[in-house]
């Protein structure tokens, strides 16, 4: 019996288990992968509220990645919340030190669905300098795309223009998620050096977006770990996240009394 592909997620821990490493574990397992984690931060959050972020020491993050890549045949890696420039640097170095070209999906987590910041401002440039050049795919949502490209990205045409610029700048492919544009159809653009491909699904209103980006990027990494082409991995992941959104649970509203994000001691 062929063993499942090992997929390593490098991400924060979400105690509500709707996002972060916990969401990645669910997606990777559901799609037939064997999930491993390297935890970058412990986040006290629920949908709609991030209360506290405690980053893990960069050396501990690096050790988790090194040991997984040494002891297991890691077939794909994805990154989620990295939080700081120091963590981004050690992640890039640890991935490079793995000694072989492992497909890498970078979800450039910057802001929670609640609007709370999940990345130190000084770390944004480190993504482009340290991690994007090693990536197979980067998966920004619309807000993250606007930050990375410094462009308004008001429609699909402007998104594609921004994507082509980012592909030329960083030498990797970009999946531009257009759900925040609104409308009846959620259209994502896969922009590569070869061109642009669209992936569409009905947009469902009234669903909490907490963890959808994490799940989507983890599903893509799993497809790449299974040996799918980038286009096929995105198609499989788009179908998976669409089904997950349509089958999502509604637990009731959380009351966010304090949206000030406090770093841990």
Secondary structure, DSSP 4 states (H G I P E B T S, - for coil): -PPPPEEEEEEEEETTSSSHHHHHHHHHHHTT-EEEEEEEEEEEEETTEEEEEEEPPHHHHHHHHHHHHHHS-EEEEEE----SHHHHHHHHHHHHHTSS--EEEE----B-TTS-B-S-GGGHHHIIIIIGGG-SEE---HHHHHHHHTS---SHHHHHHHHHHHHHHHSSEEEEE-GGG-SSEEEEEEEETTEEEEEEEE--TT---TTHHHHHHHHHHHHHHTT--HHHHHHHHHHHHHHHHHT---------S----EE--
